Amino acid sequence: MQEGATSEWPLLFLALLIPGVHLVGNDTSILAVSSFGAHVDRPVLHPTEALPVPGTYTLANPEGEPCIKATLGAQFIIIIKKKSWFYNLDPLKVTVRGSCHRESAVLSLSLPDNAASLQFAFRKEKNQVYVSKLTASVSPKPVCLGCANKTYSGLVSRDKLFAEPNGQSFWCKSPTVLLISSEMSIKLVPLHMQAFSVPSGQYGQVNECLADYNKRTIPVILWAVAVGLLLIILVIFLMMKENRTRGYESL
């Protein structure tokens, strides 16, 4: 037996006895490689906030028809020792998964190795569509030397979140911040989504969120109130001036 072949036997036994170890071979040698130390690309938290880049994500039903479409920018806000840290989900690294059924659907956005994920659970009741649950998790790199690796996770379960009539889309340009757990919040900005009925993969009638409506209408209302007050003051001034003039004429 050749010397090289003899030196390979310990590696063969190592691969058979220890799970997670596999062999990489070529014409001259065999190496044992452990998958336990495989590199995981963990998200990096930042101490300053930046606007997340939006991505558009679509999902089809078993018949190949679009059943979910969402355009959103997602930011993870992590509280560590009373300090806020931020991570923006990169649309270029996201894998889209999920399922569509008659009255329920799921859209899952995740990074490789599930280092970060967002999952929207949709429900349809009669002619109304809404998100019944939003689940999130992130496993970032430690923010300090000696800090332990930690996964932050949680969920929001509200009654009819982002509710819209079937065939119409929810739109919000203003930031939507959802408290996921005591240590994590999710900011969605912008947010445009539609589920179940997405004809030709296009958004239907757009319905703006309350925050956008208030931003659009409150300045108009304030301007109208200011103009109204000016007109009232002007009318009072003219009436007082007219009364003074009549008073002088009577004398």
Buried (B, 14 or more C-beta within 10 A) or exposed (E): EEEEEEEBEEBEEEBEEEEEBEBEEEEEEBEBEEEEEEEEEBBEBEEEEEEBEBBEBBBBBEEEEBBBBBBBBBBBBBBBEEEEBBBBBBBEBBEBEBBBEEEBBBBBBBBEEBBBBBBBBBBBEEEEBBBBBBBBBBBBBEBEEEEEEEEBBBBBEEEEBBBBBBBBBBBBBBBBEBEBBEEBBBBBBBBBBBBBBBEEEEBBEEBBBEEBEEEEEEEEEEEEEEEEEEEEEEEEEEEEEEEEEEEEEEE
